[in-house]
Amino acid sequence: MLSLLKSSTAALIGVIHLRPLPGSPRWAGGFDQVIAAAVTDAIAYREGGADAVVMENFGDAPFTRGAVASETIAAMSAAAVAVRAELRGLPLGFNVLRNDAAAALGLAAVHGGAFVRVNVLSGAMVTDQGIIEGDAHALLRRRTALCPEAAIFADVHVKHARPLGDFSIEESARDTHERGLADALIVTGTGTGKGADPSDVARVRRACPDARIFLGSGTTKETVSVYRDHANGYIVGSSLKFDGVLANAVDPARVEALKKAL
Protein backbone atom coordinates (compact mmCIF):
# COMPACT_ATOMS: atom_id res chain seq x y z
CA MET A 1 0.00 0.00 0.00
CA LEU A 2 1.08 3.58 -0.68
CA SER A 3 3.23 4.74 2.24
CA LEU A 4 1.26 8.00 2.45
CA LEU A 5 -1.71 5.94 3.64
CA LYS A 6 0.24 4.29 6.44
CA SER A 7 2.47 7.05 7.77
CA SER A 8 1.84 8.45 11.24
CA THR A 9 3.15 11.85 10.12
CA ALA A 10 1.31 14.32 7.89
CA ALA A 11 2.13 14.09 4.20
CA LEU A 12 2.63 16.90 1.70
CA ILE A 13 1.56 16.25 -1.90
CA GLY A 14 2.60 18.97 -4.35
CA VAL A 15 0.43 19.75 -7.37
CA ILE A 16 1.90 20.19 -10.84
CA HIS A 17 -0.54 22.42 -12.73
CA LEU A 18 0.18 21.59 -16.35
CA ARG A 19 0.02 24.49 -18.79
CA PRO A 20 -2.65 24.33 -21.53
CA LEU A 21 -2.27 21.16 -23.54
CA PRO A 22 -2.86 20.53 -27.26
CA GLY A 23 -6.52 20.82 -28.16
CA SER A 24 -7.48 23.08 -25.25
CA PRO A 25 -8.71 26.64 -25.92
CA ARG A 26 -5.59 28.31 -24.55
CA TRP A 27 -3.10 25.99 -26.21
CA ALA A 28 -0.54 28.23 -27.89
CA GLY A 29 1.97 25.69 -29.14
CA GLY A 30 5.37 25.01 -27.68
CA PHE A 31 4.93 21.64 -26.01
CA ASP A 32 8.59 21.69 -25.00
CA GLN A 33 7.77 24.63 -22.73
CA VAL A 34 4.90 22.69 -21.17
CA ILE A 35 7.29 19.86 -20.33
CA ALA A 36 9.99 22.23 -19.08
CA ALA A 37 7.56 23.96 -16.70
CA ALA A 38 6.31 20.63 -15.33
CA VAL A 39 9.86 19.38 -14.78
CA THR A 40 10.85 22.63 -13.04
CA ASP A 41 7.95 22.24 -10.62
CA ALA A 42 8.74 18.56 -10.01
CA ILE A 43 12.33 19.42 -9.09
CA ALA A 44 11.14 22.20 -6.77
CA TYR A 45 8.82 19.82 -4.95
CA ARG A 46 11.57 17.22 -4.62
CA GLU A 47 14.11 19.74 -3.35
CA GLY A 48 11.59 21.29 -0.97
CA GLY A 49 10.85 17.95 0.68
CA ALA A 50 7.38 17.06 -0.63
CA ASP A 51 6.31 13.47 -0.02
CA ALA A 52 4.61 13.00 -3.39
CA VAL A 53 3.46 14.87 -6.48
CA VAL A 54 0.17 14.86 -8.37
CA MET A 55 -0.05 16.07 -11.97
CA GLU A 56 -3.23 17.53 -13.47
CA ASN A 57 -4.32 19.18 -16.72
CA PHE A 58 -5.15 22.40 -14.89
CA GLY A 59 -4.56 24.64 -17.90
CA ASP A 60 -7.22 22.93 -20.03
CA ALA A 61 -10.25 24.89 -18.77
CA PRO A 62 -13.07 24.84 -19.58
CA PHE A 63 -13.15 21.18 -18.63
CA THR A 64 -15.37 18.39 -19.85
CA ARG A 65 -17.57 16.47 -17.46
CA GLY A 66 -16.85 13.25 -19.36
CA ALA A 67 -13.87 11.60 -21.01
CA VAL A 68 -11.04 13.86 -22.12
CA ALA A 69 -9.70 13.85 -25.66
CA SER A 70 -7.03 11.40 -26.75
CA GLU A 71 -4.51 14.21 -27.27
CA THR A 72 -4.91 15.22 -23.62
CA ILE A 73 -4.00 11.75 -22.43
CA ALA A 74 -1.08 11.62 -24.86
CA ALA A 75 0.23 14.97 -23.64
CA MET A 76 -0.10 14.02 -19.98
CA SER A 77 1.68 10.74 -20.70
CA ALA A 78 4.60 12.57 -22.29
CA ALA A 79 4.77 14.94 -19.33
CA ALA A 80 4.70 12.02 -16.92
CA VAL A 81 7.81 10.49 -18.51
CA ALA A 82 9.76 13.71 -18.02
CA VAL A 83 8.45 14.36 -14.50
CA ARG A 84 9.14 10.84 -13.23
CA ALA A 85 12.75 11.11 -14.34
CA GLU A 86 13.22 14.03 -11.94
CA LEU A 87 11.22 12.75 -8.95
CA ARG A 88 13.86 10.16 -8.01
CA GLY A 89 11.42 7.76 -6.44
CA LEU A 90 8.82 10.18 -5.10
CA PRO A 91 5.29 8.83 -5.68
CA LEU A 92 3.46 10.32 -8.65
CA GLY A 93 -0.31 10.65 -8.91
CA PHE A 94 -2.71 11.75 -11.64
CA ASN A 95 -5.84 13.89 -11.72
CA VAL A 96 -7.54 14.19 -15.12
CA LEU A 97 -9.97 17.09 -14.94
CA ARG A 98 -12.75 17.33 -14.55
CA ASN A 99 -13.50 13.74 -13.64
CA ASP A 100 -11.92 11.32 -16.10
CA ALA A 101 -10.79 8.84 -13.49
CA ALA A 102 -10.52 6.08 -16.09
CA ALA A 103 -7.87 8.09 -17.95
CA ALA A 104 -6.09 8.77 -14.67
CA LEU A 105 -5.97 5.05 -13.93
CA GLY A 106 -4.64 4.39 -17.43
CA LEU A 107 -1.83 6.88 -16.84
CA ALA A 108 -1.10 5.31 -13.47
CA ALA A 109 -0.94 1.86 -15.03
CA VAL A 110 1.54 2.95 -17.71
CA HIS A 111 3.72 5.21 -15.58
CA GLY A 112 3.74 3.43 -12.23
CA GLY A 113 1.40 5.98 -10.67
CA ALA A 114 0.91 5.56 -6.94
CA PHE A 115 -2.54 7.13 -6.77
CA VAL A 116 -5.27 8.97 -8.66
CA ARG A 117 -7.49 11.82 -7.53
CA VAL A 118 -11.18 11.51 -8.37
CA ASN A 119 -13.31 14.63 -7.97
CA VAL A 120 -16.60 12.70 -7.90
CA LEU A 121 -16.40 9.03 -6.94
CA SER A 122 -19.80 8.64 -5.29
CA GLY A 123 -23.06 10.52 -5.67
CA ALA A 124 -23.61 13.42 -8.06
CA MET A 125 -22.38 17.01 -8.03
CA VAL A 126 -23.67 20.11 -9.80
CA THR A 127 -20.60 21.78 -11.31
CA ASP A 128 -19.71 24.42 -13.88
CA GLN A 129 -19.53 21.51 -16.35
CA GLY A 130 -23.07 20.41 -15.48
CA ILE A 131 -24.06 17.37 -13.42
CA ILE A 132 -21.21 14.93 -12.82
CA GLU A 133 -22.08 11.48 -11.52
CA GLY A 134 -19.64 9.23 -9.71
CA ASP A 135 -19.12 5.66 -10.90
CA ALA A 136 -17.25 3.83 -8.19
CA HIS A 137 -18.61 0.53 -9.51
CA ALA A 138 -16.78 0.81 -12.84
CA LEU A 139 -13.70 2.55 -11.49
CA LEU A 140 -12.86 0.01 -8.80
CA ARG A 141 -13.20 -2.81 -11.29
CA ARG A 142 -11.01 -0.98 -13.79
CA ARG A 143 -8.38 -0.50 -11.10
CA THR A 144 -8.39 -4.23 -10.36
CA ALA A 145 -7.72 -4.92 -14.03
CA LEU A 146 -5.10 -2.22 -14.64
CA CYS A 147 -3.22 -1.20 -11.51
CA PRO A 148 -4.55 -2.68 -8.26
CA GLU A 149 -1.71 -1.08 -6.29
CA ALA A 150 -2.81 2.48 -7.14
CA ALA A 151 -4.71 4.24 -4.36
CA ILE A 152 -7.89 6.22 -4.98
CA PHE A 153 -8.06 9.65 -3.37
CA ALA A 154 -11.66 10.91 -3.64
CA ASP A 155 -13.08 14.34 -2.97
CA VAL A 156 -16.07 14.84 -0.69
CA HIS A 157 -18.22 17.81 -1.78
CA VAL A 158 -15.46 18.83 -4.16
CA LYS A 159 -14.62 22.49 -4.83
CA HIS A 160 -16.39 24.40 -7.62
CA ALA A 161 -19.45 22.21 -7.06
CA ARG A 162 -22.48 21.48 -4.90
CA PRO A 163 -24.10 18.12 -4.16
CA LEU A 164 -27.17 17.17 -6.17
CA GLY A 165 -29.63 16.53 -3.36
CA ASP A 166 -29.71 17.36 0.31
CA PHE A 167 -26.74 15.27 1.39
CA SER A 168 -24.71 16.40 4.38
CA ILE A 169 -20.94 16.25 4.16
CA GLU A 170 -21.04 13.42 6.73
CA GLU A 171 -23.38 11.34 4.57
CA SER A 172 -21.31 11.92 1.45
CA ALA A 173 -18.08 11.12 3.29
CA ARG A 174 -19.44 7.82 4.62
CA ASP A 175 -20.75 6.82 1.20
CA THR A 176 -17.43 7.66 -0.47
CA HIS A 177 -15.40 5.86 2.18
CA GLU A 178 -17.56 2.85 3.02
CA ARG A 179 -19.47 2.21 -0.19
CA GLY A 180 -17.25 3.83 -2.81
CA LEU A 181 -14.19 2.25 -1.15
CA ALA A 182 -11.97 5.31 -1.49
CA ASP A 183 -8.53 4.82 0.05
CA ALA A 184 -8.42 8.46 1.17
CA LEU A 185 -10.91 11.31 1.41
CA ILE A 186 -10.20 14.86 0.28
CA VAL A 187 -11.89 17.92 1.80
CA THR A 188 -11.62 21.25 0.00
CA GLY A 189 -12.79 24.83 0.16
CA THR A 190 -15.22 26.30 -2.34
CA GLY A 191 -12.61 26.88 -5.04
CA THR A 192 -8.97 26.62 -6.08
CA GLY A 193 -6.75 28.30 -3.50
CA LYS A 194 -9.58 28.60 -0.96
CA GLY A 195 -9.07 26.83 2.35
CA ALA A 196 -11.46 24.20 3.64
CA ASP A 197 -13.84 25.12 6.44
CA PRO A 198 -12.24 23.61 9.57
CA SER A 199 -15.67 22.52 10.77
CA ASP A 200 -16.16 20.51 7.56
CA VAL A 201 -12.89 18.70 8.16
CA ALA A 202 -13.90 17.93 11.73
CA ARG A 203 -17.30 16.65 10.60
CA VAL A 204 -15.73 14.31 8.05
CA ARG A 205 -13.33 13.04 10.70
CA ARG A 206 -16.18 12.31 13.12
CA ALA A 207 -18.17 10.58 10.37
CA CYS A 208 -15.19 8.48 9.19
CA PRO A 209 -12.83 8.10 12.16
CA ASP A 210 -10.70 5.44 10.45
CA ALA A 211 -10.34 7.25 7.10
CA ARG A 212 -7.24 8.94 5.76
CA ILE A 213 -8.20 12.57 5.25
CA PHE A 214 -6.34 15.05 3.05
CA LEU A 215 -6.91 18.78 2.62
CA GLY A 216 -7.28 19.53 -1.09
CA SER A 217 -7.20 23.31 -1.45
CA GLY A 218 -5.99 26.53 0.12
CA THR A 219 -3.53 25.21 2.69
CA THR A 220 -0.67 27.55 3.68
CA LYS A 221 2.01 27.36 6.34
CA GLU A 222 0.01 29.95 8.29
CA THR A 223 -3.24 27.94 8.27
CA VAL A 224 -2.03 24.36 8.45
CA SER A 225 -2.24 24.24 12.26
CA VAL A 226 -6.02 24.71 12.05
CA TYR A 227 -6.41 21.30 10.43
CA ARG A 228 -3.71 19.36 12.24
CA ASP A 229 -6.02 17.47 14.62
CA HIS A 230 -8.05 15.91 11.81
CA ALA A 231 -5.89 15.76 8.65
CA ASN A 232 -3.42 13.11 7.56
CA GLY A 233 -2.03 15.12 4.71
CA TYR A 234 -2.27 18.10 2.39
CA ILE A 235 -2.50 18.46 -1.39
CA VAL A 236 -1.08 21.89 -2.16
CA GLY A 237 -0.28 23.91 -5.26
CA SER A 238 -1.25 27.59 -5.27
CA SER A 239 0.41 28.71 -2.03
CA LEU A 240 3.69 27.02 -2.99
CA LYS A 241 4.23 29.11 -6.12
CA PHE A 242 6.62 32.06 -6.10
CA ASP A 243 4.88 34.97 -4.32
CA GLY A 244 1.87 32.69 -3.85
CA VAL A 245 0.72 33.44 -7.41
CA LEU A 246 -0.94 30.49 -9.14
CA ALA A 247 0.56 31.22 -12.57
CA ASN A 248 4.14 31.20 -11.26
CA ALA A 249 6.52 28.27 -10.88
CA VAL A 250 6.80 26.34 -7.62
CA ASP A 251 9.13 27.89 -5.04
CA PRO A 252 11.17 25.17 -3.26
CA ALA A 253 11.61 27.46 -0.25
CA ARG A 254 7.84 27.66 0.18
CA VAL A 255 7.59 23.88 -0.12
CA GLU A 256 10.23 23.45 2.58
CA ALA A 257 8.56 26.00 4.86
CA LEU A 258 5.17 24.29 4.61
CA LYS A 259 6.69 20.85 5.11
CA LYS A 260 8.35 22.06 8.32
CA ALA A 261 5.03 23.51 9.50
CA LEU A 262 3.13 20.22 9.19
N, C-alpha and C positions, 0 to 999 in steps of 0.2 A: 504493500500500500504506500501511496505517496507520503513521504516523511512529514509534509506539512500537516497531514491529518492525524499525526501521532505525537507531534512535538508538544512538550509542556510549556514552551515559550511562544510568544506571539510571533507570527510570520509576516513578513513584508513582501508583497507581490507587486512588482512594478509593471505599469502598463506601457506598452509600445503602441502609440497612436500612429498607425500607418498614414502616410500622406495619400491624397486621392489616387486611386488605382485606375488602370485602363478601363474605359467604359463608363466611369462615373462622371457626373456633370462637370466637376472641377478638375478632371484629368487634363493636364497641360503638357503631357509628354515628359521625357526625361526619367525613364524608369531607374536608371542608374542612381539618380538623386534620391528616389524613394528608398532604394536599398541602402544607400549611404546613411541616410537619416535614421533608418531603423537600426543599423549596426552601431551608429554613434550612441543611440539611446541604450542599446543592449550593453555596451561597454560601460556606460555611466552607471547603470544599475548594478552590474557586476562589481565595479570598483567601489561603489557606495555601500555594498554589503547587503543588497536585496537577497531574499531567499529563493525567489523565483521570478519569472517574467511571463506576462500574458500579452499576446499580440492580437490586435483587432483592426479591422478595416474602418477606422474611425473617420477617415477623410472622405468616405463614399456617400455621405448624406446627399439627398434624402434616401433613406434605406427602404428596402423591400420587406414586407412582412413574411414573405415566403422564401423560396430557394434563391440564392444569389446566382449571378451569371457565371458561366464556366471561366471567363477571363479573370474574374475576381479570385476564384479558387487557385487558378494558375499563378496569379501574381502573389498571393499570400504564400503559396508553396515555395516560390523562388525566394521570397523574403525570409522564409523560415530556414532555408539552407544557409543563408548568409548569417542570420542571427545566431543559429545554433553553434556555428563555428566560433563565435566570440563569447558564448556563455560559459564555456569550459565546465560543463557538467551541471550548471544550474537548470532546474526544471523549467520547461517551456509549456505554456498553455495557449489555447486558441479560443477566440470569441469572434464568431462570424455574425455581424450585425445585419438585420436586427435580431433574427432568431433562427438562423440556419445551423442548428446544432448538428445536423447530419453532416454538413460540410466540415464543421469543426472536428467532428470525430474522424472524418476521412483524413484531414490534415494531421491529426494526432497519430493516426495509424501509420502514416507514411513517414512522419518526422520524429517519431518517438515522443510525442507529446504526453506530458504527465497529467494534464487535466484539460477540460473544456468548461467554458462559462456559458450557461444557458439562461437567457433573460426570462423566458416563460417555459417552465417545465411542466407545471401543473396549473389547471384552471385556465382562465381567459382574462386578458388585459386589454383595455381600450387605450390605444396608443396613437401617436401622430401618423402611424402607418395604417391605422384602422384596428380592427379586432384581431389580436393574435392569440391563438389557442395553443396550449401546451400539448405535447404528445409523448409523455413519459413511456407509454406502452411501446411505441416504435423505437424510441431512442435507446432504451435500456437493452432491447433485443439487438439493435444495431451495434451497440458497444460490445456485447458478448461476441458477436461475429467478427468485429474488426480489431478492437483494442481493449480487452477486458481489464487491463491494468490502469487505464485512464480514469481519473476521478471526474465526477460531475459536480461542478459548483453551480448551484441554481439560485437565482434571485427570488426574493419574496417581495411582492408589491414593488416591482422594479421601477427605477426612475423613469421619468418622461412617460408615465402611464398610470392608469387607475384600474382597479379590479372591476370586471364585469359582474355585477351582483354585489350584494351586501355581505361580503366576506371580511371578517376582521383579520388583522395581520396574524393573530394567533392561529386562526383556522387555516389560513393559507400556508403558514409555516408548517403546521402539523401535516397537512396534505402533501406538501412538497417533500418533507422529510420522511414520513412514515409510509405514504402511499406512492409517491413519485420516486422514492429511494435515492434522493440526492445524497451525495457524500458530504456536502457542505452547503450551508445556507448563506446567502448574501443579503445584507440589509443596506439600503441606499437612502440618500436624500431624494428630493423631488427631481433633481436634474444633475447633469455633469458638473462636478466641482462643488456641489452643495452637500453639506454634511448630513448624515442620518440623524433623525430625532433620537436622542438618547433613550427616551421612553419606549420607542419602537424596538430598539435593540434589547432592552430589558424585557419587554413583552415576549419577544421571540425566544429569548433565553428561558423564561419561565415556561413557555409552551413546549419547548424542545430542550430540556435540560441536558440531554446527552449529545446534542448536535454540535458540529463544528460550525462556528458562526464567524463570517468575515464581513468587514465593513467595505462597501463597494463604491463609495464616492465621498469626496470632500474632506478626507482626513488630512490633518496637518500636524506638525510636531506640537503645536500649541493646543490642539483639541484632542489629541489621542488619549489623554488621561481620562477623559469623560467616558470613554467606552471600555476602559481596561478591565473592568469587573466582569464583562459579559462577552467580549470578543476574543477569538482565537487568532485572528489575523486581519490584515488590511490590504486591500487592493487599491493602489494609489497611482495616479498619473499627474493630474493637473498641478498639484502643489509642489511636485518635485521638478518642475521645469524651471529654467533660469528665470528669476524674478517672479516666479509663480504664474507665468503667462502660458496658457495652454499651447499656443502656437510655437513656443520655443523648444529647444532641445532639453533633454534631461540634465539636471545639474547634479553631479555625483556628490557634491558637498551637502546638498539638500537631502539626498537619499541617505547619506551617512547620519545626518542629524536626526532624521525621523527614525531610523533604525535604532539609534541610541535612546530615543525617547520611548520606545515601545516597552 
